[in-house]
Amino acid sequence: MALSAEQVNSWREAGYCFADDFLPSYLVDLIRKNCCNAPRGNTSGKSDNGFNGLLFPSLDESTSCLNEVTLYPDIIEACSQLLGVQPHELMLSQ
């Protein structure tokens, strides 16, 4: 899903843009079910980088939907479009 010129301009000028129906409903449901109620804070004894225990890549089965969201093709395409780079030039990190 390509972003409109208006969405790109909003991101460049205001630092954000809105995109309706960007993720499929099954993925939104998985995030709501598994991540909204995920334990907060560092429960593993390892550094959580300040993300309240939700990390990418997620190795925990209950929050593995974070991996799918992060790697979702429309997310990659939008980031590529907003940053003005090819998808293979994006670097995913926490």
C-alpha positions as CSV (number, residue, x, y, z in Angstrom):
1,M,0.0,0.0,0.0
2,A,1.6,3.2,-1.1
3,L,1.1,6.3,1.0
4,S,-0.4,9.4,-0.6
5,A,1.5,12.6,-1.2
6,E,-0.6,14.1,1.6
7,Q,0.5,11.4,4.0
8,V,4.2,11.8,3.1
9,N,4.0,15.5,3.5
10,S,2.3,15.1,6.9
11,W,5.1,12.9,8.0
12,R,7.8,15.2,6.7
13,E,6.2,18.4,8.1
14,A,4.5,17.2,11.3
15,G,6.5,14.0,12.1
16,Y,3.5,11.6,11.7
17,C,0.8,10.5,9.3
18,F,-2.4,8.5,9.5
19,A,-3.1,5.4,7.4
20,D,-6.5,3.7,7.6
21,D,-6.8,0.0,7.2
22,F,-3.0,-0.3,7.0
23,L,-2.8,-3.7,8.8
24,P,-5.2,-6.6,8.3
25,S,-7.7,-7.0,11.0
26,Y,-6.3,-10.4,12.1
27,L,-3.0,-8.8,12.8
28,V,-4.5,-6.0,14.7
29,D,-6.5,-8.5,16.8
30,L,-3.3,-10.5,17.5
31,I,-1.6,-7.4,18.7
32,R,-4.5,-6.3,20.9
33,K,-4.9,-9.8,22.4
34,N,-1.2,-10.5,23.0
35,C,0.7,-7.3,23.4
36,C,-1.7,-4.9,25.1
37,N,-1.7,-7.1,28.2
38,A,1.9,-8.2,27.9
39,P,3.9,-8.0,31.1
40,R,5.4,-4.5,31.6
41,G,9.0,-4.0,32.5
42,N,11.9,-6.3,32.5
43,T,10.8,-9.8,33.5
44,S,13.6,-11.7,32.0
45,G,16.6,-10.2,33.8
46,K,17.9,-9.0,30.5
47,S,17.9,-5.4,29.3
48,D,14.7,-4.5,27.6
49,N,16.0,-1.3,25.9
50,G,13.1,0.7,27.5
51,F,10.3,-1.0,25.5
52,N,8.6,-2.5,28.5
53,G,9.6,-6.0,27.7
54,L,8.2,-6.0,24.1
55,L,11.2,-6.6,21.8
56,F,11.9,-7.1,18.1
57,P,12.6,-9.7,17.2
58,S,10.3,-11.3,19.7
59,L,11.3,-14.8,20.8
60,D,8.3,-15.2,23.0
61,E,5.4,-17.0,21.3
62,S,2.8,-14.8,22.8
63,T,4.3,-11.6,21.3
64,S,5.7,-13.0,18.1
65,C,3.0,-11.1,16.3
66,L,5.4,-8.1,16.8
67,N,7.7,-9.8,14.2
68,E,4.9,-10.0,11.7
69,V,3.9,-6.4,12.2
70,T,7.5,-5.2,11.9
71,L,8.1,-7.2,8.7
72,Y,4.6,-6.6,7.2
73,P,5.2,-5.7,3.5
74,D,3.1,-2.5,3.7
75,I,5.1,-1.3,6.7
76,I,8.3,-1.9,4.9
77,E,6.9,-0.2,1.8
78,A,5.7,2.8,3.8
79,C,9.0,3.2,5.7
80,S,10.9,3.0,2.4
81,Q,8.7,5.6,0.9
82,L,8.9,8.0,3.8
83,L,12.7,7.6,4.1
84,G,13.3,7.8,0.3
85,V,15.3,4.5,0.2
86,Q,14.8,1.1,-1.4
87,P,13.3,-1.6,0.9
88,H,16.6,-3.5,0.9
89,E,18.3,-0.4,2.3
90,L,16.2,-0.4,5.5
91,M,17.9,-1.7,8.7
92,L,15.6,-3.0,11.3
93,S,16.8,-2.7,14.9
94,Q,15.5,-2.1,18.4
